[in-house]
């Protein structure tokens, strides 16, 4: 079982930047794809970005494409999400998750599990 801990959330003005981090321990980190999801008040959790086990491929929701960058450092068991040009609609609790499958390609959204506790991101207008 993997343990995931997110950090880096906070309050930022629209147009600003934040960098989220996810620290992993337990199950071997570099065998699995990783992802970021978010949940705004009153809404369902949604996919934000994901990255394959070796960082070779990344995937983004249309709403964040061109603004967010996902990355990972397998030597440090860490994953980051650099968020630029933030908008009020980016306000949410952000969660990192690990893919339950060992696959070389994109992890299906439904295959993510082992969620962290989340970190709040608030973007003011």
N, C-alpha and C positions, 0 to 999 in steps of 0.2 A: 504494500500500500504506500502511496506517495503522500507526502504532506506538502501543501502549497501555501505560501504566505505572500500576500500582495502588500506593496507599500508604494508611496509616492503620490497618493491622491491629495487633493486640497482644493482651495478656492482660487480661481483665476479669472481675470477679465476676458471677455470675448476678444479673440485674436491672439491670445497668449498661448503659452506652451506648458506642458507638463510631461514628465517622464515617469511612467509606472514601471515597477520591477516586481518580479515573481521569483521567489526563492524556493527551490524544491529540495526535499530530502526524502529518504526512504528508497522507493523503487528506482532502479537505474533510469536516470534522467535522459540520457542521450539515445535511448532506444525508441523514444516515443515522440510523436508530434505534439505540439502545444498550441494553445489558443487563448484568446481574450474574448470575453463576452461582457455584456453590460445589461443592466436592468434599471430603467427609469421608473419613478413612482407611477403606479397604476398600469404599467405596461409589462409585457412578457420579456423574459430575458432574450437578448438577441446576439447573434454572432457579430464580432467586430473584426477579428483578424486571426490567422493561424499560420503556423510555420512547420515545415517538415522536420523530421528527426535531426537532420544534419544542417538545417538552415538553408538548404539549397533552393527551396521554393517557399514563397509566401503568398497569402491570399487575403483579400480585404473585402469587407462590405462596401457596396457602392457609396454609402453615406460618408465613409472615412477615406476612401481611396484618394491618394495624392496629398493627404494631410497627416496620416498616421503611418508609422514605420514600426514593424515588429522585428525583433532580433533575438538571438539566443547565444549564450556562451556555455557550451557543454562542459568546459573545463571547470566552470564555477557553478554549474547547476542553476543557472539564472536565465530568465527571459525578461525582455523589456518591451515596452510600448512607448515610443516617442510620439507625443500628440502635439501637433502644431495647428495654428490657425483655428483654435478651439471656438466652438459655437455654443450658445446656450442649450441647443438641443443635444449636445454631447453630455449634458448633466446626467449622471447615473452612478450607480455602484458598479464598479468594474471588477470582474472576476477572471482569474486565470484558471485554466483547466488542462488536464492531460488527456491525450487520446488513449482509449482503452485498448486500441489495436496497435500491433507492430506492423506498420505498413510504410512503404517508401513514398507513397503519393499522398494527396490531400486526405486528411482525416474527415470522414463524414460528420456533420454537425451533431447528429444523434449519438455518435461514438465517443464524445467527450465526457469525461467524468472526473472524479477526484477534485472537486472544486475547492478553491481557497475560500477565505472568509469574506473577501471583497474589500475594496477601498473606494471611498466616496470621492467623486470628482464633481465639482460644482463650478459652472461657468456663468458668470454674471454678464448681463448685457450693458 
